Amino acid sequence: MPQTRARQTRINNAKNSAPKVPGDTCPSIDYVQDTLSQISDRTSDAWVDKQIAVANGVLEYVRESNEELRLSSHYWYEKYKSIV
């Protein structure tokens, strides 16, 4: 029983000192994309549409990167738990 308690203590100490994983940023990204869509709807400027397309591409990259970061964090946490 003491080994289990010591193991759990090590896991808890590591969790408490670990940097925070970003929360779900998708709602914020969706909000910005909706705003860009509204801007696009109010103009007929091709240059603006191209810039909005670029911005949306960057936002999708951020969305995917954040998801990968969360998945990586979960993966390494599970690996850590299996070793400790």
N, C-alpha and C positions, 0 to 999 in steps of 0.2 A: 504493500500500500504506500509506503513512503516514496518509492520510486515514481509512482503515478503522480503523487502530489508534487514532487520535485519537477517532474516533466511539465506538468500543467503550470507550475510557477515560472519555469523558463519560457514557456509559450506566452504566458500573460505578460511577462516583462518585455519580451520582444515586441509584442503587439503594442504595448504602451509607449515604447520608444520609437516605433516605426513612423515614418512620414505618412501623412494621410493620403489616401487614394482619392483622386478627384471624383466628385459626385457626377450624376447624370447631367451632362451639358446639353443633351438633345433639345430640351424645351427652349433653351436660350438660343441655340442655333436655329431652331424652327422659327422663333420670333424674328430674328434678324432676316431670315430668308423671306418671311411673309412681308416684312417691311420693304425689302428690296423688290419684291413682286409688286407691291403697291406703287413704288416709284416707277417701275417699268411700265405699269399700266397707265401712268399719267404722262408719259412722254413717248414721242415717236422717234427719238434720237437713237440711231443705230450704235453710235459710240457708247452711249449709256447702257444699252442692252448688252454690249460686249463686256463692259466693265462689270456689270451685274453677274454675267455668266462666269467671269473669272472669280469674283467674290464668292459665288455659290460653290465653285469648285474648291476653293480654299476652305470654306466652311465644312464641306463634306470630308475633306482631308482631316480637319480637326476632329470631326465626329468619329471617323474611323480610328484615328490615332488614340483618342481617349478610350474608346472601346477596347482597343488592343492593350492599352495600359492597364485597364481594369482586369482584363483576362490574364495578363502576365502577372499582375499582383496576386491574383487568386491562385494561379499555378504555383508560384514560388512559395506562397504561404502554405499550400497543401504539401509541397515537397519538404519544407522546413518542419512541419508537424510530423511527417513520416520519419524524419531523421532524428528529431529530438525524442 
